[in-house]
Amino acid sequence: MGSYHNDQPITGDSESPDLLRRAAFSEHLATVLRIAPSEDCMTSSLEGEWGYGKTSVINLVKKSLGNQENSPVIIEYNPWLAGKAEALVQDFLVQFSSQLNIPDRPKEGLKAAKELLAYSELFNAMKFIPGVEPWASTVQGVFKVVGGATKKISKLKELDLIGRKNKINDLLKKLGVSIVVIIDDIDRLTPDEAFQVVRLVKAVADFPGTSFLLSFDPTYLASSLEKHGIENSNQYLDKVVQLRISLPLIAHNDLQKLADIELQNLSDKSLTDSFERDQERLSYLYHRYVKYLIRSPRELKRTFNHLRFVLSQTKSNVCFTDLYCLSVLAIKAQEIYHSLKESPEYYVGRKFDDSLAFDKREEVVEKNKAKEPLNNLVIGLQNTNWHQSQENKPSISSFLAI
């Protein structure tokens, strides 16, 4: 039966190959990310919807960077571990310093790491203020808690963030190494956390020789920024991110190859032999409808997880094509799927007592505002003449109103 998917990204090795042919794209991105130690900080983004393989591409990018001659220092930061949005800046700087391991120049690397830790302490109780540089709130706090003019001036010298940052810049230039910082899954953070990550890249950690790769769903991140008073969120992102890159489109043929592999892993024997012409019907429904519904690797994995579960209970007692298409509905249209389970008479046309029952089917589908491929899949599941011409097929609304 095979194992269930835990939605792990690919690594690009023989056990987890690149079946979507993104290696060349990732290698090119890796060359762009590597900048000279003396160059100003550069920020790039890898953008795409949830489940389309951003983390898989990042793994391929890391593999390519590691294969480069004199490969850059790769620093991965996971904002999830910070716990609170207010702690993100300090936590990032601590993680940055801890991963700044330079085997060829250990003393210089250690010195830069210590300076970064000292820099991070200045943000211990910092809170960002929209439209104001991040150190402003810290300076304001000094005047509130420190008494006496002399003490105030002394404390402000300790809080010389610009001076401290310039010192770090000089130390990093002397190290002579390229640094690539990868921040993935920004679109899984809360709006507050996502906003803070963008702010820290823009104002706190723009070190020389450092290249950032931010991974996110642009729709979600734009919404998070708007919740913090950023009206033109896309323009704001353009100021932070110099190079915005979209994931390559996934071809239907590539997803079909993944689906074929999943089908082979389901069983060591044909699953369509129990019912006459089921293989033809499966091929027809897949190419006519399913391939337009399942659009990402994650949706494909979730569909086959569901299919594995129901298949293990039904064995060969239920038509495989029906189970497969119902699993697609379970992932893409849960309300319709539950309606099919709870009230099958609305879809087959008769109750178990042989009385007619068509009255509520239209209401269920209209409520879900199903898209055309989904409409047609529901129709295709019921059509006993599926092998005949399907031109002029009625919409789901008219079909359910029969």
ChimeraX attribute file (.defattr): number of C-alpha atoms within 10 A of each C-alpha:
attribute: neighborCount
match mode: 1-to-1
recipient: residues
	/A:1	13
	/A:2	13
	/A:3	9
	/A:4	14
	/A:5	11
	/A:6	10
	/A:7	12
	/A:8	11
	/A:9	17
	/A:10	18
	/A:11	19
	/A:12	18
	/A:13	10
	/A:14	7
	/A:15	8
	/A:16	12
	/A:17	12
	/A:18	16
	/A:19	13
	/A:20	17
	/A:21	13
	/A:22	19
	/A:23	18
	/A:24	12
	/A:25	14
	/A:26	22
	/A:27	18
	/A:28	12
	/A:29	21
	/A:30	21
	/A:31	13
	/A:32	13
	/A:33	24
	/A:34	22
	/A:35	20
	/A:36	18
	/A:37	21
	/A:38	18
	/A:39	14
	/A:40	15
	/A:41	21
	/A:42	23
	/A:43	22
	/A:44	20
	/A:45	24
	/A:46	21
	/A:47	20
	/A:48	20
	/A:49	16
	/A:50	17
	/A:51	17
	/A:52	20
	/A:53	22
	/A:54	22
	/A:55	19
	/A:56	19
	/A:57	25
	/A:58	24
	/A:59	17
	/A:60	24
	/A:61	25
	/A:62	18
	/A:63	18
	/A:64	19
	/A:65	23
	/A:66	15
	/A:67	11
	/A:68	12
	/A:69	7
	/A:70	10
	/A:71	15
	/A:72	22
	/A:73	19
	/A:74	20
	/A:75	19
	/A:76	17
	/A:77	18
	/A:78	15
	/A:79	24
	/A:80	15
	/A:81	11
	/A:82	16
	/A:83	11
	/A:84	13
	/A:85	21
	/A:86	18
	/A:87	19
	/A:88	24
	/A:89	28
	/A:90	23
	/A:91	23
	/A:92	23
	/A:93	22
	/A:94	19
	/A:95	17
	/A:96	20
	/A:97	20
	/A:98	15
	/A:99	15
	/A:100	18
	/A:101	17
	/A:102	15
	/A:103	8
	/A:104	9
	/A:105	12
	/A:106	13
	/A:107	12
	/A:108	16
	/A:109	21
	/A:110	16
	/A:111	15
	/A:112	22
	/A:113	24
	/A:114	16
	/A:115	17
	/A:116	23
	/A:117	19
	/A:118	14
	/A:119	24
	/A:120	19
	/A:121	16
	/A:122	18
	/A:123	24
	/A:124	15
	/A:125	13
	/A:126	20
	/A:127	17
	/A:128	20
	/A:129	12
	/A:130	12
	/A:131	8
	/A:132	10
	/A:133	13
	/A:134	21
	/A:135	20
	/A:136	13
	/A:137	16
	/A:138	19
	/A:139	17
	/A:140	10
	/A:141	12
	/A:142	16
	/A:143	16
	/A:144	9
	/A:145	8
	/A:146	14
	/A:147	10
	/A:148	8
	/A:149	10
	/A:150	10
	/A:151	13
	/A:152	17
	/A:153	14
	/A:154	11
	/A:155	15
	/A:156	15
	/A:157	11
	/A:158	12
	/A:159	19
	/A:160	15
	/A:161	20
	/A:162	12
	/A:163	13
	/A:164	16
	/A:165	18
	/A:166	13
	/A:167	15
	/A:168	21
	/A:169	19
	/A:170	14
	/A:171	18
	/A:172	24
	/A:173	17
	/A:174	14
	/A:175	18
	/A:176	13
	/A:177	22
	/A:178	23
	/A:179	25
	/A:180	26
	/A:181	18
	/A:182	19
	/A:183	19
	/A:184	20
	/A:185	17
	/A:186	23
	/A:187	22
	/A:188	16
	/A:189	18
	/A:190	16
	/A:191	20
	/A:192	15
	/A:193	23
	/A:194	23
	/A:195	24
	/A:196	21
	/A:197	19
	/A:198	19
	/A:199	19
	/A:200	18
	/A:201	20
	/A:202	18
	/A:203	14
	/A:204	22
	/A:205	18
	/A:206	18
	/A:207	23
	/A:208	23
	/A:209	24
	/A:210	28
	/A:211	26
	/A:212	23
	/A:213	23
	/A:214	22
	/A:215	23
	/A:216	25
	/A:217	21
	/A:218	21
	/A:219	14
	/A:220	19
	/A:221	23
	/A:222	22
	/A:223	16
	/A:224	21
	/A:225	22
	/A:226	16
	/A:227	14
	/A:228	13
	/A:229	11
	/A:230	18
	/A:231	13
	/A:232	11
	/A:233	20
	/A:234	17
	/A:235	12
	/A:236	14
	/A:237	19
	/A:238	11
	/A:239	11
	/A:240	18
	/A:241	20
	/A:242	13
	/A:243	14
	/A:244	16
	/A:245	14
	/A:246	15
	/A:247	17
	/A:248	16
	/A:249	12
	/A:250	16
	/A:251	12
	/A:252	15
	/A:253	11
	/A:254	14
	/A:255	19
	/A:256	16
	/A:257	13
	/A:258	17
	/A:259	19
	/A:260	12
	/A:261	11
	/A:262	16
	/A:263	19
	/A:264	15
	/A:265	15
	/A:266	20
	/A:267	12
	/A:268	10
	/A:269	9
	/A:270	12
	/A:271	19
	/A:272	17
	/A:273	13
	/A:274	14
	/A:275	14
	/A:276	10
	/A:277	11
	/A:278	17
	/A:279	16
	/A:280	14
	/A:281	18
	/A:282	19
	/A:283	12
	/A:284	15
	/A:285	21
	/A:286	19
	/A:287	12
	/A:288	15
	/A:289	19
	/A:290	21
	/A:291	17
	/A:292	13
	/A:293	19
	/A:294	21
	/A:295	17
	/A:296	18
	/A:297	21
	/A:298	18
	/A:299	19
	/A:300	21
	/A:301	20
	/A:302	19
	/A:303	22
	/A:304	23
	/A:305	20
	/A:306	18
	/A:307	22
	/A:308	22
	/A:309	13
	/A:310	15
	/A:311	20
	/A:312	11
	/A:313	10
	/A:314	12
	/A:315	11
	/A:316	14
	/A:317	10
	/A:318	13
	/A:319	18
	/A:320	24
	/A:321	21
	/A:322	17
	/A:323	17
	/A:324	23
	/A:325	21
	/A:326	25
	/A:327	23
	/A:328	25
	/A:329	22
	/A:330	19
	/A:331	18
	/A:332	17
	/A:333	18
	/A:334	15
	/A:335	16
	/A:336	22
	/A:337	19
	/A:338	13
	/A:339	16
	/A:340	20
	/A:341	11
	/A:342	10
	/A:343	15
	/A:344	17
	/A:345	21
	/A:346	20
	/A:347	22
	/A:348	14
	/A:349	17
	/A:350	14
	/A:351	15
	/A:352	10
	/A:353	6
	/A:354	9
	/A:355	10
	/A:356	13
	/A:357	17
	/A:358	18
	/A:359	14
	/A:360	14
	/A:361	25
	/A:362	18
	/A:363	13
	/A:364	17
	/A:365	21
	/A:366	15
	/A:367	10
	/A:368	12
	/A:369	12
	/A:370	17
	/A:371	13
	/A:372	13
	/A:373	15
	/A:374	22
	/A:375	19
	/A:376	21
	/A:377	22
	/A:378	20
	/A:379	19
	/A:380	21
	/A:381	16
	/A:382	13
	/A:383	12
	/A:384	9
	/A:385	9
	/A:386	15
	/A:387	12
	/A:388	8
	/A:389	8
	/A:390	13
	/A:391	6
	/A:392	6
	/A:393	12
	/A:394	13
	/A:395	12
	/A:396	21
	/A:397	16
	/A:398	10
	/A:399	15
	/A:400	21
	/A:401	12
	/A:402	10
